[in-house]
Amino acid sequence: MQRRPIAALCPLPSVAFEGILAIIRISLLAALLLSTSATPALAQDAEMSAAIEADWDGHLAALFEHFHRNPELSFMEVKTAARMAEELREAGADVTENVGGTGVVGMLRNGEGPLVMLRADMDGLPLKEDSGLAYASTVTQVDADGVEYPVMHACGHDSHITALVGIARYLAAHTDKWSGTVMLVVQPAEERLGGARAMLEDGLYERFGKPDYALGFHSAAGAPVGTINVPDSNNLFSSSSDAVDIVVHGVGAHGAYPHAGRDPVYIGAEIVTGLQSVVSREVSPLQPSVITVGMFNAGTKRNIIPDRADLQLTVRSNDPAVRAQLLEAIERVAVNTARGHGIAEDMLPEVIRQYGTPPGINNDALARRLDAALRGAFDEETVVVTKQSGMGAEDFAYFITEETGVPGYFFSIGSTPLEDIEAAANGGPAVPSHHSPFFRIDGEATVTLGAKALITAVMDLAPPQ
C-alpha cells in the first residue's frame, strides 16, 4: 500500500499528502457500495452510512454549526458540556457531568460484552476566526488569566463532539448490531494537554469502569476528505509534549559594571545553547527528539543587568524513556550551567514542568484488528497508512498509557476538500493549518466518516451476543 505523511493531529500544522490517486477511486467505492453484488460487510456499511448521512441532514449539521459558532476555551466549556450532556441523554445514555472539570461521560449499556470507550475533545482556541464561513465564530470569552479573547474552533473539536453525538444516536437505535457497554467521553482542555489527566484523576476508570478498549479520532486539515488515516507499523499517532519553564536567577548590576553582578541573560543564553547538545549528543540519532526554547524574557532597560531571566520550552519525543531522559537533562544542564557561573546553591535555576502528555501509541494487536475491520468496511484505498511528519501531541495518550493497561486506537479523518488541495498544489491559497484563524474543514465529510469509522470499530469489538 502507498504510504502517506501522517495527517495533522492537534496541535500539528496541516501537512501535504503525496498524491491524490486514492481519492479518485472513492467514487468507485461508492458505486460498489450501492451495487447488488456488494459483499455482506460492504452492504452493512452502506446501511449504516445511509443512516449517518440522514442524521447529518436531519440533526447533526445544525448541531455542528451550533458548536462552531459557540466555541469555549479549555476548562471553561460550560455551555458546550451542557449541550453535549443534553444530546447524549436524548440519545439514551446515562450521563454524568463535571468529570475532571467540565467533562461529560455518557454510558450506553446493551447487555453482555466489552466496555468500549469513545472519546471526543471539545475546547476551542483563543483566536479571532477569519475563515469566511457563514457560521464563523464571533464570540469572546474571559480566560483564566482574566483577559478576554476571541474564540474559535481552529482544530476541529466541534467535528469530534458532533460525531460522538451521531455515534450515540446510531448505537442507541441499532442495539441489534452490537452488545456490551459504550462509554462516551466528552473531554475538556485537550489544547492545554490537561483534560484527559483531569478526568483520570477524577476517577474516570474507577467510577465508570476500566475500558477494554479506548478509541478516538481527530480531524486532519491538509488530508483529503474521504480518507481514514491510520499510523504505520510503529503505531505512533502523536509525540509526547512537555511545557517546561526555567527561572534563571542572577545578581543585578549596572550594564557598565558586569563584574559586580551575575548576569542571568548570559547564563540563560548558555543554557539555551547547552540544551541543544542534549538532542545532538546525548540522545540516539535514531530517536526523534526536540527541545525548543520558545520564549526568553529578561530585563527592563539596556544598561541594567537584571536579576532574573525566564525561559519557556516545549519538549517532544516519541518514546517514554527518551522523554524522561530529556526532562532530566534539562534540569542538569540548567543547574550546572549556573553553578559554572558561580551562582550560589540557594539561587540555582528553578526548572518547572507545567503540563505535558506522553507519546500516543496504538496497541499493536488492536491496531491490526481494527485496521482490517476498517478496510473490510470502507475499501483499502480509503484507509490510508500514514507516517509521521511532525511532533504534534494529543492527550488522548493519557487514557492508554502502559500504566492504565487500556489498549488504544486513534486515527485521523481527512477534512479538506480535494479541490482545495489541488488548488494549493497549483499555486493557489495554501490549505489553512490547524490553529490558524483561517482554519476550515468540511464538517459533513469529517463528522460522517468519523462517526462511521468509530461505529465500525465498535461493532467489530462488541458484536451482538
C-alpha positions as CSV (number, residue, x, y, z in Angstrom):
1,M,0.0,0.0,0.0
2,Q,1.2,3.5,-0.8
3,R,2.5,5.3,2.3
4,R,1.4,8.9,3.0
5,P,2.5,11.5,5.5
6,I,0.6,11.4,8.8
7,A,-2.5,13.6,9.0
8,A,-2.3,16.5,11.3
9,L,-3.1,15.9,15.0
10,C,-3.8,18.8,17.3
11,P,-1.6,20.8,17.6
12,L,0.2,19.7,14.5
13,P,0.0,22.1,11.5
14,S,-1.6,20.8,8.3
15,V,0.6,18.6,6.0
16,A,0.7,17.8,2.3
17,F,-0.2,14.4,1.1
18,E,1.9,12.6,-1.5
19,G,-0.5,12.1,-4.4
20,I,-4.3,12.1,-4.6
21,L,-5.0,9.0,-6.7
22,A,-6.6,7.2,-3.7
23,I,-9.3,9.9,-3.6
24,I,-10.2,9.5,-7.3
25,R,-11.0,5.9,-6.5
26,I,-13.6,6.8,-3.9
27,S,-16.3,7.2,-6.5
28,L,-15.6,3.6,-7.5
29,L,-16.1,2.6,-3.9
30,A,-19.4,4.5,-3.7
31,A,-20.6,2.6,-6.8
32,L,-19.5,-0.7,-5.2
33,L,-21.4,0.1,-2.0
34,L,-24.6,0.6,-4.0
35,S,-24.0,-2.5,-6.1
36,T,-26.2,-5.5,-5.6
37,S,-23.0,-7.6,-5.8
38,A,-21.5,-5.9,-2.7
39,T,-20.1,-8.2,0.0
40,P,-22.0,-8.5,3.3
41,A,-19.5,-6.3,5.1
42,L,-19.9,-3.5,2.5
43,A,-23.7,-3.9,2.4
44,Q,-23.8,-3.5,6.2
45,D,-21.6,-0.4,5.9
46,A,-23.9,1.0,3.2
47,E,-26.9,0.7,5.5
48,M,-25.0,2.3,8.4
49,S,-23.6,5.1,6.1
50,A,-27.1,5.9,4.9
51,A,-28.3,6.3,8.5
52,I,-25.5,8.5,9.5
53,E,-25.9,10.7,6.4
54,A,-29.6,11.0,7.0
55,D,-28.8,12.0,10.6
56,W,-26.4,14.7,9.3
57,D,-29.2,16.2,7.2
58,G,-31.8,15.9,10.0
59,H,-29.8,16.8,13.1
60,L,-26.0,16.8,13.1
61,A,-25.4,19.6,10.6
62,A,-27.3,22.1,12.7
63,L,-25.5,20.8,15.8
64,F,-22.1,21.1,14.2
65,E,-22.8,24.7,13.2
66,H,-24.0,25.5,16.7
67,F,-20.8,24.2,18.2
68,H,-18.7,26.0,15.6
69,R,-20.5,29.3,16.4
70,N,-20.1,28.9,20.1
71,P,-16.6,27.7,21.0
72,E,-15.3,27.8,24.6
73,L,-11.8,27.9,26.0
74,S,-10.1,25.0,27.8
75,F,-11.7,24.0,31.2
76,M,-14.3,26.7,30.5
77,E,-16.5,24.6,28.2
78,V,-19.6,25.0,30.4
79,K,-22.2,25.6,27.7
80,T,-20.7,23.0,25.3
81,A,-20.6,20.4,28.1
82,A,-24.3,21.2,29.0
83,R,-25.4,20.8,25.3
84,M,-23.4,17.5,25.0
85,A,-25.0,16.2,28.2
86,E,-28.4,17.1,26.8
87,E,-27.7,15.4,23.4
88,L,-26.3,12.2,25.0
89,R,-29.3,12.0,27.3
90,E,-31.7,12.4,24.5
91,A,-29.8,9.6,22.6
92,G,-30.4,7.3,25.6
93,A,-27.2,7.5,27.5
94,D,-26.9,7.6,31.3
95,V,-25.0,10.9,31.7
96,T,-22.7,12.2,34.4
97,E,-21.4,15.8,34.2
98,N,-18.5,17.7,35.8
99,V,-16.0,14.9,35.5
100,G,-12.5,16.3,35.7
101,G,-13.9,19.8,35.5
102,T,-16.3,20.3,32.6
103,G,-16.0,16.7,31.3
104,V,-19.1,14.6,30.5
105,V,-19.4,10.8,30.5
106,G,-22.4,9.0,28.8
107,M,-22.9,5.3,29.3
108,L,-24.8,3.2,26.7
109,R,-25.4,-0.2,28.1
110,N,-26.6,-3.0,25.8
111,G,-26.2,-6.4,27.6
112,E,-23.1,-8.5,28.0
113,G,-19.9,-7.6,26.2
114,P,-16.8,-5.4,26.4
115,L,-16.6,-1.8,27.6
116,V,-15.6,0.3,24.7
117,M,-14.6,4.0,25.4
118,L,-15.1,6.6,22.7
119,R,-13.5,10.0,23.4
120,A,-14.1,13.4,21.8
121,D,-12.4,16.7,22.9
122,M,-14.5,19.9,23.0
123,D,-12.3,23.0,23.7
124,G,-11.6,25.9,21.3
125,L,-8.7,28.2,20.9
126,P,-8.1,31.9,21.7
127,L,-8.1,33.1,18.0
128,K,-10.3,35.5,16.1
129,E,-11.8,33.5,13.3
130,D,-11.2,34.6,9.7
131,S,-12.4,31.5,7.9
132,G,-15.1,33.2,5.8
133,L,-17.6,30.6,6.9
134,A,-21.2,31.7,7.1
135,Y,-21.3,30.2,10.6
136,A,-18.0,31.6,11.8
137,S,-17.5,32.3,15.5
138,T,-17.7,35.9,16.7
139,V,-17.7,35.1,20.4
140,T,-15.3,36.2,23.1
141,Q,-14.5,34.7,26.5
142,V,-12.6,35.8,29.5
143,D,-9.9,33.1,30.2
144,A,-8.4,32.0,33.5
145,D,-5.8,34.8,33.2
146,G,-8.5,37.5,33.3
147,V,-8.0,38.5,29.7
148,E,-10.9,38.5,27.2
149,Y,-10.1,36.6,24.0
150,P,-11.9,35.9,20.7
151,V,-12.5,32.2,20.5
152,M,-12.8,29.8,17.6
153,H,-12.8,26.1,16.8
154,A,-9.5,26.1,15.0
155,C,-8.7,22.5,15.5
156,G,-11.8,20.6,14.5
157,H,-13.0,19.7,18.0
158,D,-16.5,20.8,17.0
159,S,-16.5,17.9,14.5
160,H,-15.3,15.4,17.1
161,I,-18.2,16.1,19.5
162,T,-20.8,16.3,16.8
163,A,-19.6,12.9,15.5
164,L,-19.9,11.5,19.1
165,V,-23.5,12.5,19.2
166,G,-24.1,10.8,15.9
167,I,-22.5,7.7,17.1
168,A,-24.5,7.7,20.3
169,R,-27.8,8.2,18.3
170,Y,-26.9,5.4,15.9
171,L,-25.8,2.8,18.5
172,A,-28.9,3.5,20.7
173,A,-31.2,3.0,17.7
174,H,-29.4,-0.2,16.5
175,T,-28.9,-2.3,19.6
176,D,-29.1,-5.4,17.4
177,K,-25.8,-4.6,15.8
178,W,-23.6,-4.6,19.0
179,S,-23.5,-5.8,22.6
180,G,-21.8,-4.5,25.7
181,T,-21.2,-1.0,27.0
182,V,-20.0,2.1,25.3
183,M,-18.5,4.9,27.4
184,L,-18.9,8.2,25.6
185,V,-16.2,10.6,27.0
186,V,-16.5,14.3,26.2
187,Q,-13.1,15.7,27.3
188,P,-12.2,19.2,28.2
189,A,-8.9,21.0,27.7
190,E,-7.1,19.0,25.1
191,E,-5.5,22.2,23.8
192,R,-3.8,22.6,27.2
193,L,-3.0,18.9,27.4
194,G,-4.7,18.7,30.8
195,G,-8.2,17.4,30.3
196,A,-7.5,13.7,29.9
197,R,-5.4,13.7,33.0
198,A,-8.0,15.7,34.9
199,M,-10.7,13.1,34.1
200,L,-8.5,10.2,35.1
201,E,-7.6,12.0,38.3
202,D,-11.3,12.4,39.0
203,G,-11.7,8.7,38.9
204,L,-12.9,8.1,35.3
205,Y,-11.9,4.5,35.2
206,E,-12.8,3.8,38.9
207,R,-16.2,5.4,38.6
208,F,-17.3,4.2,35.2
209,G,-15.2,1.1,34.6
210,K,-11.8,0.4,33.1
211,P,-12.3,0.1,29.3
212,D,-11.4,-3.0,27.4
213,Y,-10.6,-0.6,24.5
214,A,-10.3,3.2,24.1
215,L,-10.9,4.7,20.7
216,G,-10.8,8.2,19.2
217,F,-10.2,10.2,16.1
218,H,-9.0,13.7,15.0
219,S,-9.9,15.8,12.0
220,A,-6.9,16.4,9.7
221,A,-6.6,19.6,7.7
222,G,-4.5,19.0,4.7
223,A,-5.6,15.5,4.3
224,P,-8.3,14.9,1.7
225,V,-11.9,14.2,2.6
226,G,-12.9,10.6,2.3
227,T,-9.7,9.2,3.9
228,I,-9.2,7.4,7.2
229,N,-5.6,7.8,8.1
230,V,-4.0,5.2,10.3
231,P,-0.5,5.1,11.7
232,D,2.1,2.8,10.1
233,S,3.6,-0.2,11.8
234,N,5.2,1.8,14.6
235,N,1.6,2.6,15.8
236,L,2.7,6.1,16.8
237,F,-0.1,8.7,16.4
238,S,1.4,11.6,18.4
239,S,4.6,12.6,20.2
240,S,5.0,13.4,23.8
241,S,4.9,17.1,24.7
242,D,6.1,18.8,27.9
243,A,5.9,22.5,28.8
244,V,8.9,23.4,30.9
245,D,9.8,26.7,32.5
246,I,13.3,27.7,33.6
247,V,13.7,30.6,36.0
248,V,17.4,31.7,35.9
249,H,18.4,33.8,39.0
250,G,21.3,36.2,38.9
251,V,22.6,39.3,40.7
252,G,21.6,42.6,39.2
253,A,24.1,45.3,38.3
254,H,24.8,48.3,36.1
255,G,25.4,47.3,32.5
256,A,28.8,49.1,32.6
257,Y,29.9,47.1,35.6
258,P,29.1,43.4,34.8
259,H,31.7,42.2,37.2
260,A,29.6,43.5,40.0
261,G,26.8,41.1,39.3
262,R,25.9,37.7,37.9
263,D,24.2,38.1,34.5
264,P,21.1,35.8,34.2
265,V,20.8,36.7,30.5
266,Y,24.3,35.4,29.7
267,I,23.7,32.3,31.9
268,G,20.3,31.8,30.2
269,A,21.9,32.1,26.7
270,E,24.4,29.4,27.7
271,I,21.6,27.2,28.9
272,V,19.8,27.6,25.6
273,T,23.0,26.5,23.7
274,G,23.7,23.7,26.1
275,L,20.2,22.3,25.7
276,Q,20.8,21.8,22.0
277,S,23.7,19.4,22.9
278,V,21.2,17.2,24.7
279,V,19.5,16.3,21.5
280,S,22.6,16.2,19.3
281,R,25.0,14.5,21.7
282,E,23.0,12.6,24.4
283,V,20.0,11.1,22.6
284,S,20.4,8.4,20.0
285,P,20.2,9.9,16.4
286,L,17.7,7.2,15.7
287,Q,15.3,8.6,18.4
288,P,13.4,11.7,17.3
289,S,13.5,14.4,20.0
290,V,13.1,18.2,20.2
291,I,14.0,20.8,22.8
292,T,12.8,24.2,21.7
293,V,13.2,27.4,23.7
294,G,10.2,29.4,22.5
295,M,10.4,32.3,25.0
296,F,13.4,34.1,26.6
297,N,12.4,37.1,28.7
298,A,14.6,39.3,30.9
299,G,15.4,42.8,31.8
300,T,13.8,46.3,31.7
301,K,16.5,48.6,30.2
302,R,19.6,48.2,28.1
303,N,22.1,49.3,30.7
304,I,20.7,47.2,33.6
305,I,21.8,43.7,34.2
306,P,18.6,42.1,35.6
307,D,18.4,39.6,38.5
308,R,16.2,37.1,36.6
309,A,15.6,35.6,33.2
310,D,12.6,33.4,32.3
311,L,12.7,30.7,29.6
312,Q,9.8,28.7,28.3
313,L,10.4,25.4,26.5
314,T,8.5,22.8,24.6
315,V,10.0,19.3,24.7
316,R,9.0,16.5,22.3
317,S,9.8,12.8,21.9
318,N,8.3,9.6,20.6
319,D,9.5,7.3,23.4
320,P,8.7,7.4,27.1
321,A,12.3,6.6,28.0
322,V,13.6,9.4,25.8
323,R,11.0,11.7,27.3
324,A,12.4,11.0,30.8
325,Q,16.0,11.4,29.5
326,L,15.2,14.9,28.0
327,L,13.5,16.2,31.2
328,E,16.3,15.0,33.4
329,A,18.9,16.6,31.1
330,I,17.2,19.9,31.0
331,E,17.4,20.3,34.8
332,R,21.0,19.1,34.8
333,V,22.1,21.5,32.1
334,A,20.3,24.5,33.7
335,V,21.5,23.9,37.2
336,N,25.1,23.1,36.3
337,T,25.5,25.9,33.9
338,A,24.5,28.3,36.7
339,R,27.0,26.6,39.0
340,G,29.7,27.2,36.5
341,H,29.0,30.9,36.7
342,G,29.3,30.9,40.4
343,I,25.6,31.1,41.3
344,A,25.0,30.2,44.9
345,E,23.3,26.9,45.7
346,D,20.2,28.7,47.1
347,M,19.9,30.7,43.8
348,L,20.2,27.9,41.3
349,P,17.7,27.8,38.4
350,E,14.2,26.6,39.0
351,V,13.1,24.0,36.4
352,I,9.3,23.7,36.5
353,R,7.2,21.2,34.4
354,Q,3.9,23.0,33.8
355,Y,2.0,20.3,31.9
356,G,2.5,17.6,29.3
357,T,1.4,14.3,27.8
358,P,3.1,11.1,26.9
359,P,3.5,9.9,23.4
360,G,0.4,8.3,21.8
361,I,1.0,4.8,20.7
362,N,-1.8,2.5,19.4
363,N,-1.9,-1.1,20.8
364,D,-0.4,-3.3,18.1
365,A,-2.9,-6.2,18.2
366,L,-5.8,-3.8,18.4
367,A,-4.4,-1.7,15.5
368,R,-4.1,-4.8,13.3
369,R,-7.6,-5.9,14.1
370,L,-9.3,-2.5,13.6
371,D,-7.2,-1.6,10.5
372,A,-8.5,-4.8,9.0
373,A,-12.1,-4.1,10.1
374,L,-12.0,-0.6,8.5
375,R,-10.5,-1.9,5.3
376,G,-13.2,-4.5,5.1
377,A,-15.9,-1.9,5.6
378,F,-14.5,1.1,3.6
379,D,-12.1,-0.3,1.0
380,E,-8.4,-0.4,1.2
381,E,-7.9,2.8,-0.8
382,T,-10.0,4.8,1.8
383,V,-7.9,3.5,4.7
384,V,-4.5,5.2,4.2
385,V,-1.4,4.2,6.0
386,T,0.5,7.3,7.2
387,K,3.9,8.1,8.5
388,Q,4.9,10.8,11.0
389,S,5.8,14.2,9.6
390,G,6.0,16.3,12.7
391,M,5.9,16.0,16.5
392,G,2.4,17.2,17.5
393,A,0.9,16.0,20.7
394,E,-2.5,14.6,21.7
395,D,-3.5,14.0,25.3
396,F,-5.7,11.0,24.4
397,A,-2.4,9.3,25.1
398,Y,-3.1,9.6,28.8
399,F,-6.1,7.2,28.6
400,I,-4.0,4.4,27.1
401,T,-0.6,4.6,28.8
402,E,1.1,1.3,29.8
403,E,0.2,2.2,33.4
404,T,-3.5,2.2,32.7
405,G,-3.3,-1.1,30.8
406,V,-6.0,0.1,28.4
407,P,-5.3,-0.8,24.7
408,G,-6.0,2.2,22.5
409,Y,-6.6,3.0,18.9
410,F,-6.5,6.5,17.4
411,F,-6.6,7.7,13.8
412,S,-7.4,10.8,11.8
413,I,-10.1,11.7,9.2
414,G,-9.3,13.7,6.1
415,S,-11.1,17.0,6.4
416,T,-10.0,19.2,3.4
417,P,-11.9,19.1,0.1
418,L,-9.8,17.7,-2.7
419,E,-10.3,20.8,-4.8
420,D,-8.7,22.9,-2.1
421,I,-5.7,20.6,-2.0
422,E,-5.4,20.7,-5.8
423,A,-5.7,24.5,-5.9
424,A,-2.9,24.8,-3.3
425,A,-0.7,22.4,-5.3
426,N,-1.3,24.6,-8.4
427,G,-0.2,27.8,-6.7
428,G,-3.4,28.8,-5.1
429,P,-4.1,29.6,-1.5
430,A,-2.4,27.3,1.0
431,V,-4.6,24.9,2.9
432,P,-5.0,26.6,6.4
433,S,-3.3,24.7,9.1
434,H,-4.8,23.7,12.5
435,H,-4.6,26.6,14.9
436,S,-4.8,29.1,12.1
437,P,-7.5,31.9,12.1
438,F,-8.3,30.7,8.5
439,F,-8.8,27.1,9.6
440,R,-11.8,25.5,7.9
441,I,-12.8,21.9,7.2
442,D,-15.6,20.1,5.5
443,G,-17.8,19.4,8.5
444,E,-20.1,17.0,6.8
445,A,-17.3,14.8,5.5
446,T,-15.4,14.8,8.8
447,V,-18.3,14.2,11.0
448,T,-20.0,11.5,9.0
449,L,-16.8,9.5,8.1
450,G,-15.5,9.8,11.6
451,A,-18.8,8.5,13.0
452,K,-18.9,5.6,10.5
453,A,-15.3,4.6,11.3
454,L,-15.9,4.5,15.1
455,I,-19.2,2.7,14.7
456,T,-17.5,0.1,12.5
457,A,-14.8,-0.3,15.2
458,V,-17.5,-0.7,18.0
459,M,-19.4,-3.3,16.0
460,D,-16.2,-5.3,15.4
461,L,-15.1,-5.2,19.1
462,A,-18.5,-5.6,20.6
463,P,-20.5,-7.8,18.2
464,P,-24.0,-9.0,19.0
465,Q,-24.2,-11.8,21.5
